[in-house]
């Protein structure tokens, strides 16, 4: 299955409490794909990951959610079957993504070897 990096900007509460994330970029993700969540504080961090359960397009959402998506330029919502929070988060500079320009992280498609290497660097996970 495919793996990607996604900047979960301002959505971590929704991500970990509801296991869902609104998206504005389109990639070839599908059910079973894995997203690594990136966040920027003073450095770029990988804060967790999730396995996609389903993708809900705007046209099948209720009116309130559809309005929220249109206001924020989101095309849909990803619902995860499982999400993991990395504890502690991984600095991108300590992963195979170290040479990647920060602007290119959002939506980056990861080769299977890089995803496996990132997995091996995680000390512990909090699963929800």
Residue frames as a rotation matrix with the C-alpha (Angstrom) as fourth column:
UNK 1
0.572 0.820 0.000 0.00
0.820 -0.572 0.000 0.00
0.000 0.000 -1.000 0.00
UNK 2
0.077 -0.493 0.866 1.04
0.440 -0.763 -0.474 3.61
0.895 0.418 0.158 -0.54
UNK 3
0.182 -0.073 -0.981 2.39
0.938 -0.287 0.195 5.91
-0.296 -0.955 0.016 2.15
UNK 4
0.199 -0.039 0.979 2.31
0.511 -0.849 -0.138 9.71
0.836 0.528 -0.149 2.17
UNK 5
-0.712 -0.327 -0.622 3.28
0.695 -0.459 -0.554 12.63
-0.105 -0.826 0.554 4.38
UNK 6
0.122 0.819 0.561 0.51
0.637 -0.498 0.589 15.05
0.761 0.285 -0.582 5.29
UNK 7
-0.903 -0.358 0.240 0.78
0.081 -0.689 -0.720 18.31
0.423 -0.631 0.651 7.24
UNK 8
-0.097 0.883 -0.459 -1.94
0.875 0.295 0.383 18.09
0.474 -0.364 -0.801 9.88
UNK 9
-0.875 -0.337 0.348 -1.96
0.206 -0.909 -0.363 21.83
0.439 -0.246 0.864 10.43
UNK 10
-0.725 0.547 0.418 -4.41
-0.687 -0.618 -0.382 22.89
0.049 -0.564 0.824 13.17
UNK 11
0.223 0.866 -0.448 -6.24
-0.750 0.446 0.489 19.56
0.623 0.227 0.749 13.02
UNK 12
-0.724 -0.587 -0.363 -4.48
-0.288 0.735 -0.614 17.40
0.627 -0.340 -0.701 15.64
UNK 13
-0.660 0.540 0.522 -7.43
-0.579 0.077 -0.811 17.49
-0.478 -0.838 0.262 18.06
UNK 14
0.408 0.843 -0.351 -9.82
-0.873 0.248 -0.419 16.26
-0.266 0.477 0.837 15.37
UNK 15
0.020 -0.511 -0.859 -7.24
-0.715 0.594 -0.370 13.78
0.699 0.622 -0.353 14.15
UNK 16
-0.849 -0.483 -0.217 -6.64
-0.199 0.671 -0.714 12.02
0.490 -0.563 -0.665 17.46
UNK 17
-0.682 0.648 0.339 -10.10
-0.443 0.003 -0.896 12.42
-0.582 -0.761 0.285 19.03
UNK 18
0.343 0.932 -0.114 -12.27
-0.596 0.123 -0.793 11.64
-0.726 0.340 0.598 16.00
UNK 19
-0.305 -0.593 0.745 -9.79
0.286 0.689 0.666 9.86
-0.908 0.416 -0.041 13.71
UNK 20
0.528 0.448 0.722 -10.61
0.831 -0.097 -0.547 12.15
-0.175 0.889 -0.424 10.80
UNK 21
-0.381 -0.725 -0.574 -8.87
0.363 -0.688 0.628 14.86
-0.850 0.031 0.525 8.82
UNK 22
0.791 0.600 -0.123 -10.06
0.166 -0.403 -0.900 17.37
-0.590 0.691 -0.418 6.22
UNK 23
-0.192 -0.905 0.380 -7.95
0.637 0.179 0.750 17.57
-0.747 0.386 0.542 3.08
UNK 24
0.563 0.318 -0.763 -7.31
-0.267 -0.804 -0.532 20.19
-0.782 0.503 -0.368 0.44
UNK 25
-0.329 -0.699 -0.635 -4.77
-0.900 0.030 0.434 18.33
-0.285 0.715 -0.639 -1.70
UNK 26
0.815 0.580 -0.016 -5.54
-0.543 0.753 -0.371 15.39
-0.203 0.311 0.929 -3.93
UNK 27
-0.452 -0.891 -0.041 -3.27
-0.867 0.428 0.255 12.39
-0.210 0.150 -0.966 -4.05
UNK 28
-0.078 0.394 -0.916 -3.77
-0.578 0.730 0.364 8.79
0.812 0.558 0.171 -5.08
UNK 29
-0.861 -0.160 0.484 -4.55
-0.502 0.431 -0.750 7.70
-0.089 -0.888 -0.451 -1.56
UNK 30
-0.088 0.801 -0.593 -7.05
-0.469 0.492 0.734 4.94
0.879 0.342 0.332 -1.09
UNK 31
0.799 0.410 0.440 -8.45
-0.583 0.351 0.733 2.73
0.146 -0.842 0.519 1.63
UNK 32
0.859 -0.508 -0.063 -5.51
0.503 0.814 0.290 1.10
-0.097 -0.281 0.955 3.39
UNK 33
0.235 -0.796 0.557 -3.01
0.349 -0.466 -0.813 3.83
0.907 0.386 0.168 2.46
UNK 34
0.301 -0.238 -0.924 -0.92
0.948 -0.030 0.316 5.20
-0.103 -0.971 0.216 5.29
UNK 35
0.569 -0.139 0.811 -0.42
0.133 -0.957 -0.257 8.86
0.812 0.254 -0.526 6.10
UNK 36
-0.224 -0.661 -0.717 2.45
0.965 -0.046 -0.259 10.11
0.138 -0.749 0.648 8.25
UNK 37
0.785 0.607 0.126 1.40
0.567 -0.785 0.249 13.32
0.250 -0.124 -0.960 9.99
UNK 38
-0.382 -0.915 0.134 3.85
0.818 -0.402 -0.413 16.22
0.431 -0.048 0.901 9.91
UNK 39
0.810 0.538 -0.232 3.68
0.583 -0.699 0.414 19.29
0.060 -0.470 -0.880 12.10
UNK 40
-0.120 -0.855 0.505 5.80
0.546 -0.482 -0.685 22.38
0.829 0.194 0.524 12.34
UNK 41
0.794 0.142 -0.591 6.63
0.575 -0.489 0.656 23.96
-0.196 -0.861 -0.470 15.64
UNK 42
0.536 -0.693 -0.482 10.17
-0.548 -0.720 0.427 25.32
-0.643 0.036 -0.765 15.61
UNK 43
-0.728 -0.663 -0.177 11.28
-0.579 0.455 0.676 22.30
-0.368 0.594 -0.715 13.53
UNK 44
0.044 0.720 -0.692 9.46
-0.866 0.373 0.333 19.88
0.498 0.585 0.640 11.24
UNK 45
-0.650 -0.171 0.741 8.25
-0.623 0.679 -0.390 16.82
-0.436 -0.714 -0.547 13.16
UNK 46
-0.422 0.598 -0.681 6.50
-0.233 0.654 0.719 13.57
0.876 0.463 -0.136 12.32
UNK 47
-0.544 0.271 0.794 3.88
-0.836 -0.251 -0.487 13.36
0.067 -0.929 0.363 15.06
UNK 48
-0.193 0.508 0.839 2.07
-0.338 0.769 -0.543 10.16
-0.921 -0.389 0.023 14.10
UNK 49
-0.921 -0.028 -0.389 0.46
-0.381 0.270 0.884 8.12
0.080 0.963 -0.259 11.36
UNK 50
-0.146 0.924 0.354 -2.87
-0.545 0.224 -0.808 6.66
-0.826 -0.311 0.471 10.33
UNK 51
-0.906 -0.005 0.423 -4.36
0.297 0.703 0.646 4.01
-0.301 0.711 -0.636 8.08
UNK 52
-0.692 0.659 -0.294 -7.14
-0.721 -0.647 0.247 5.29
-0.028 0.383 0.924 5.79
UNK 53
-0.572 0.636 0.519 -10.52
0.241 0.734 -0.634 3.62
-0.784 -0.237 -0.573 6.25
UNK 54
0.147 0.640 0.755 -12.47
0.977 0.023 -0.210 5.75
-0.152 0.768 -0.622 3.78
UNK 55
-0.926 -0.349 -0.141 -12.50
0.303 -0.913 0.273 9.07
-0.224 0.210 0.952 1.96
UNK 56
0.065 0.996 -0.064 -15.71
0.851 -0.089 -0.517 11.14
-0.520 -0.021 -0.854 2.03
UNK 57
-0.672 -0.247 0.698 -16.20
0.663 -0.620 0.419 13.64
0.329 0.745 0.580 -0.79
UNK 58
-0.952 0.254 -0.171 -17.88
-0.142 -0.862 -0.487 17.00
-0.271 -0.440 0.856 -0.16
UNK 59
-0.575 0.766 -0.288 -20.93
-0.651 -0.215 0.728 16.17
0.496 0.606 0.622 -2.28
UNK 60
-0.043 0.591 -0.806 -22.07
0.253 0.787 0.563 13.41
0.967 -0.179 -0.183 0.13
UNK 61
-0.857 -0.297 -0.421 -21.61
0.480 -0.165 -0.862 15.42
0.186 -0.941 0.284 3.35
UNK 62
0.202 0.915 -0.349 -24.42
0.965 -0.248 -0.091 17.07
-0.170 -0.318 -0.933 5.28
UNK 63
0.664 0.185 0.724 -25.01
0.495 -0.835 -0.241 20.77
0.560 0.519 -0.646 4.66
UNK 64
0.955 -0.294 0.051 -23.09
-0.230 -0.617 0.753 22.04
-0.190 -0.730 -0.657 7.70
UNK 65
0.285 -0.894 0.347 -19.99
0.291 0.425 0.857 19.98
-0.913 -0.143 0.381 6.96
UNK 66
0.252 -0.125 0.960 -20.16
0.968 0.028 -0.250 20.82
0.004 0.992 0.128 3.26
UNK 67
0.906 0.129 0.403 -20.23
0.148 -0.989 -0.016 24.54
0.397 0.074 -0.915 4.11
UNK 68
0.727 -0.685 0.048 -17.21
-0.202 -0.147 0.968 24.12
-0.657 -0.713 -0.245 6.41
UNK 69
0.105 -0.691 0.715 -15.29
0.707 0.558 0.436 22.38
-0.700 0.460 0.547 3.61
UNK 70
0.438 0.117 0.892 -16.15
0.833 -0.427 -0.353 25.01
0.339 0.897 -0.284 1.02
UNK 71
0.991 -0.062 0.120 -15.11
-0.104 -0.919 0.380 27.84
0.087 -0.389 -0.917 3.37
UNK 72
0.470 -0.857 0.213 -11.72
-0.389 0.016 0.921 26.21
-0.793 -0.516 -0.325 3.94
UNK 73
0.288 -0.308 -0.907 -11.14
-0.952 0.011 -0.306 24.98
0.104 0.951 -0.290 0.37
UNK 74
-0.584 -0.378 0.719 -11.22
-0.498 0.866 0.051 21.31
-0.642 -0.328 -0.693 1.43
UNK 75
-0.424 0.431 -0.797 -12.41
-0.796 0.244 0.555 18.73
0.433 0.869 0.239 -1.09
UNK 76
0.390 0.598 -0.700 -13.20
-0.169 0.794 0.583 16.01
0.905 -0.109 0.411 1.44
UNK 77
0.331 -0.204 0.921 -12.53
-0.943 -0.029 0.332 14.20
-0.041 -0.978 -0.202 4.66
UNK 78
-0.238 -0.456 -0.858 -10.38
-0.332 0.868 -0.369 11.18
0.913 0.197 -0.358 5.39
UNK 79
0.659 0.409 0.631 -11.60
-0.747 0.260 0.612 8.81
0.086 -0.875 0.477 8.10
UNK 80
-0.355 -0.900 -0.253 -8.96
-0.773 0.435 -0.462 6.56
0.526 0.031 -0.850 9.64
UNK 81
0.548 0.466 -0.695 -9.40
-0.024 0.839 0.544 3.02
0.836 -0.281 0.470 10.91
UNK 82
0.634 -0.421 -0.649 -6.49
0.767 0.232 0.598 3.63
-0.101 -0.877 0.470 13.28
UNK 83
0.638 -0.532 0.557 -4.23
-0.176 -0.805 -0.567 6.52
0.750 0.264 -0.607 14.21
UNK 84
0.422 -0.621 -0.660 -0.97
0.893 0.412 0.182 6.48
0.159 -0.666 0.729 16.14
UNK 85
0.916 -0.276 0.290 0.69
-0.317 -0.942 0.107 9.34
0.244 -0.190 -0.951 18.01
UNK 86
0.285 -0.897 -0.339 4.48
0.463 0.438 -0.771 9.07
0.840 0.063 0.540 18.10
UNK 87
0.938 -0.013 0.346 5.97
-0.302 -0.517 0.801 9.59
0.168 -0.856 -0.489 21.54
UNK 88
-0.073 0.041 -0.997 8.25
0.072 -0.996 -0.046 11.41
-0.995 -0.076 0.069 21.28
UNK 89
0.921 0.365 -0.137 7.66
-0.074 -0.182 -0.981 12.90
-0.382 0.913 -0.140 17.82
UNK 90
0.214 -0.862 0.460 10.42
0.844 0.400 0.358 12.34
-0.492 0.312 0.813 15.27
UNK 91
0.132 -0.280 -0.951 12.38
-0.335 -0.916 0.223 15.26
-0.933 0.289 -0.215 13.90
UNK 92
0.971 0.235 -0.030 12.22
-0.092 0.254 -0.963 15.07
-0.219 0.938 0.268 10.11
UNK 93
0.420 -0.890 -0.178 15.98
-0.857 -0.325 -0.400 15.69
0.298 0.321 -0.899 10.13
UNK 94
-0.392 -0.547 0.740 16.45
-0.773 0.632 0.057 12.32
-0.499 -0.549 -0.671 11.91
UNK 95
0.366 0.610 0.703 14.53
-0.001 0.755 -0.655 10.38
-0.931 0.239 0.277 9.25
UNK 96
-0.312 -0.455 0.834 15.11
0.803 0.344 0.487 9.43
-0.508 0.822 0.258 5.60
UNK 97
0.568 0.621 0.540 13.23
0.807 -0.549 -0.219 12.65
0.160 0.560 -0.813 4.75
UNK 98
0.235 -0.532 -0.814 16.09
0.623 -0.561 0.546 14.82
-0.747 -0.635 0.199 6.07
UNK 99
-0.765 -0.644 0.026 17.05
0.416 -0.463 0.782 16.17
-0.492 0.609 0.622 2.63
UNK 100
-0.186 0.793 0.580 13.49
0.946 -0.015 0.324 17.01
0.266 0.609 -0.747 1.61
UNK 101
-0.870 -0.034 0.492 12.63
0.001 -0.998 -0.066 20.69
0.493 -0.057 0.868 1.36
UNK 102
-0.832 0.544 -0.107 9.96
0.165 0.058 -0.985 21.50
-0.530 -0.837 -0.138 3.98
UNK 103
-0.320 0.740 -0.591 7.58
-0.797 -0.548 -0.255 22.91
-0.513 0.389 0.765 1.36
UNK 104
-0.337 0.136 -0.932 7.59
-0.756 0.550 0.354 19.53
0.561 0.824 -0.083 -0.44
UNK 105
-0.979 -0.067 0.193 6.65
-0.181 0.726 -0.663 17.43
-0.096 -0.684 -0.723 2.61
UNK 106
-0.289 0.954 0.078 2.90
-0.480 -0.074 -0.874 18.05
-0.828 -0.290 0.480 2.32
UNK 107
0.696 0.670 -0.258 1.52
-0.594 0.335 -0.731 15.30
-0.404 0.662 0.631 0.11
UNK 108
-0.219 -0.896 -0.386 4.87
-0.976 0.207 0.072 13.59
0.015 0.393 -0.919 -0.46
UNK 109
0.845 0.410 -0.344 4.56
-0.445 0.895 -0.026 9.99
0.298 0.175 0.939 -1.68
UNK 110
0.124 -0.827 0.549 6.95
-0.915 0.118 0.385 7.76
-0.384 -0.550 -0.742 0.30
UNK 111
-0.095 -0.241 -0.966 8.64
-0.585 0.798 -0.142 4.66
0.805 0.552 -0.217 -1.07
UNK 112
0.782 0.488 -0.388 7.96
-0.064 0.682 0.728 1.56
0.620 -0.544 0.565 1.01
UNK 113
0.064 -0.855 -0.514 11.58
0.764 0.373 -0.527 1.43
0.642 -0.359 0.677 2.24
UNK 114
-0.693 -0.309 0.652 11.40
-0.059 -0.876 -0.478 4.98
0.719 -0.370 0.589 3.65
UNK 115
0.277 0.871 0.406 8.08
-0.669 -0.129 0.732 4.28
0.690 -0.475 0.546 5.39
UNK 116
0.730 -0.055 -0.682 9.56
0.353 0.884 0.306 1.14
0.586 -0.464 0.665 6.96
UNK 117
-0.348 -0.933 -0.096 12.66
0.644 -0.163 -0.748 3.04
0.682 -0.322 0.657 8.09
UNK 118
-0.426 0.300 0.854 10.53
-0.519 -0.854 0.041 5.77
0.741 -0.426 0.519 9.69
UNK 119
0.668 0.727 -0.159 8.53
-0.348 0.494 0.797 3.05
0.658 -0.476 0.583 11.47
UNK 120
0.388 -0.585 -0.712 11.72
0.678 0.704 -0.210 1.57
0.624 -0.401 0.670 12.88
UNK 121
-0.609 -0.675 0.418 12.72
0.277 -0.674 -0.685 4.96
0.744 -0.302 0.597 14.36
UNK 122
0.170 0.774 0.610 9.54
-0.489 -0.472 0.734 5.39
0.856 -0.423 0.298 16.44
UNK 123
-0.822 -0.509 0.255 10.23
-0.434 0.270 -0.859 4.81
0.369 -0.817 -0.443 20.16
UNK 124
-0.766 0.642 0.034 6.61
0.445 0.567 -0.693 4.32
-0.464 -0.515 -0.720 21.24
UNK 125
-0.782 0.590 0.201 3.10
-0.014 -0.340 0.940 4.80
0.623 0.733 0.274 19.88
UNK 126
-0.697 0.715 0.063 -0.19
-0.134 -0.044 -0.990 5.78
-0.705 -0.698 0.126 21.42
UNK 127
-0.943 0.322 0.086 -2.89
0.209 0.368 0.906 4.07
0.259 0.872 -0.414 19.35
UNK 128
-0.519 0.849 -0.095 -6.50
-0.247 -0.256 -0.935 5.20
-0.818 -0.462 0.342 19.02
